[in-house]
């Protein structure tokens, strides 16, 4: 079984309030992006497609891929305007694969056991993502910021990456998304993760398996403090 991972590192990170893009910020003297790529390098993933910001292909190739010996990185590509455009870029260069795993490069605490659970789930169900039960009570608000409803917390999970899919399934789902976008039919739908594309376009149930509460996404300055604390603990 051939497994290809698309590692997304093309985001601008505007909420980080830093001149340095979040994927290059240092955690224990190594860039945030290093940790996800290292985990993929040591896993049974066969190849990695790295998607980076505009104009930074050579920088990432020399200062991250080559510097740290990430031999599984087969392509370094330029990302698109939105996250899903970057996924489409990654999918476009895959020649053959059984499973495709999509991961946010700004989640440095990816672990081998998370990868394995995700692969196992995708092998059985064709579509599998990782997540964790929410800890807080969630409120649904109306347009005037008033509480509309309170969902049962037991049924709510916070979604993470990686998200893993049968290659033909995710390829077709994004092909349909691309077609809908060109015909301006996607104006009312905000695509926030890959599972949503599969649900929306392929009517496919998606299996959810346990990730980790440490599998955080680096988004704001506070996240860097937490990430450093996790590394200190390790």
N, C-alpha and C positions, 0 to 999 in steps of 0.2 A: 504494500500500500504506500503510495507516494503522497506525502503531506507537504504542502506549500504554505508558508506563513507570509502574510502581508503586514508589515509593521508600519503604522502610520505616524509620521513625525513631521507633517507639513503644516501644522497649526501655527498661528501667529501668537497665541498665548497673551492676548490683550489684558486679561484679568490678573496676570502675574505682576504687572506694574514694574517691569524690568526691561532694560535695553537689550538684554540677552534673552533670546527665545528659550522657553522653559525646557525644551529637550536638550539644551546645551548647558544648562545650569549645573554646577558641580555638587555632587553628593559624595562625600569622602574622596574628593579629588578626582572623581570620574563623572562624566556627563550623565544626566538622567537617562538618556537614550541607551547608554552602554549596558545597563542592567537587563533590560528586556532582550537585547541582542545576545548577550552572554547566555541567558537562559535558553534561548532558541538554539544557540550554537551547541549547547550541551544536551539538548533534547533529541528525540527521534524525528523531529521535523527535518525534512530533506533539504529544503532550500528556503531562503528568505528574500522577499522583495521589499526593499526599504523605500518609502515614499517621503520626500523631503521638500522643504520650501523652495520656491522659485529662486534659481541662481545659486543653489547650495549643493549641487550634486558633487562637484569636485571636492568641496570642503569636507563633506560627510564621508566621501570615499577615502580621502587621505587621512583625516583626523580622527575618524571613528572606525570605519571598516578595516582599513589597512593597519592602522596603528595598533588595534587590539586583536588583529588576526581573526576576524569574523569571516571565515572562509565559506560559510553557508550563504552569505549574502550574494545572490546571483545578479541582481539588478539594483541600481540606485536610480530612482525616477523622480521627476518633478511632480509635485502634487497639483491639485486643482483648486478652484475657488472655495468649494465646500468639502466637507469630509467625504461625502459620498462620491464626489468627483475624483478624489484621491484613490478611493477603493476601485473605481472603474479603471483608473490608470494602472493600478496593480494587476487587476484581473486581465487586462489587455495583453500582458506579456507572458501569461501562463500558457505553456504549450501543452502540458498534460499533467493532471493531478487527480488523485482520488478525493482528497479532502483539502479544503482551503480554510486556514485559520487566520482571522483578522484581529489585530491587537493594536491598542493605542500605545505608541512609544513613550507616552508620558505616564505610563503605569510601570514604575521600575521594580515593583515587588512581585512580579510574575514568578511562579515556582513550578518545578517540574511536575509535581503532583496535580497542580491545576491544569496544566497542559494535558496530562494523561486522562484526567476525568473528562475533559472537553472532547478529546479525540474519541474516547470510548462512547460518549453520548452521541456524537455525530455519526459514528460507525453504525450505531443501532437505530437512531431516529432521523438521520439525514441532516438534522439541524440541532445544534446544542450551544447554549451560552452559559457563562458563569455569572453568579450573583450571590447576594447574601440577604437574609431577611432584614427588613428595616428595623431599627431600634426605636425610632420615634413615632409618635402618632402623626398621621398624615391628614391634612385637611384639603378638601377641594373647594376652591373659592370661585365666586362669580366675578363679573367684570368690575364690580365696585369693591372688591377685596373683602367680601363678606363670606362667611362659611356657608357653603352649599350642601356639603355632605362630609361624612367621616367614614372612609372605607375601613373595613376590618383589617387591623394590622397583620393578622396571621396570614393573609393572602397577598401581602405586598412584599416585593423583593426589590432591592436596589441592583440594577444591572451593571455588570462590569465587562471587561474583555479579558481573555480572548473569546471570540465567538467563532464556532467551527461549523462548516457546512460541506455537504456533498458538492463537489466542484460543479457538476452540471446544474444543480439547483441554484446555487448562488450566482453562477454566470447568467442563467436565464432570468433570474429575478432582477439583476442589474441591467440586463439588456432591455427589459420591459420598462424599468425606471427611466433609462436613457431615452427611450422612445416616447414615453409620456411627457418627459421634460421638454423635448423638442416640439411637441404639439401643445405645450403650455397647459397641460392638464394637471400639473402637480402644484399649482399655486397655493392651494389650501392645505397641503400636507407638508409637515416639517419632518424630514428624515433625521432621526437622532442616533440610530444604531442599525446594524446590519440585519438583525433579527426582524426589525420592522419592515424592511424591504421584502424579506422572504414571506412574512405574514401577509403583507398588503398585496403583493403581486402573485404569489404562488399558492395562497390559501394553505400554507404549511404550518402545522403545529410545531412549536420549537421547545425542545427539552431544556430545562434549567437545572444545572448542577451547582454544587457549592464551590464558591471561589474562596475568598479570604477577606476579613475586615482590614487586613493590611494591604490588600491590593488596591490602593487608592490611586486616583488620578491627580497628578500634579497640575493644579489650576491656579491657585492663589498663593501669596507669600506664606500664609499659615501652613499650607501643605508641605512646604519645604522644611519647616520646623518639625512637623510630625515625621516626615521621611527621614530626617537626620536622627531623630529619636529611635526609629525602628532600626536603623543601621547600627546605632550605638548598642542597642539591645542584642543584635546579632553578633 
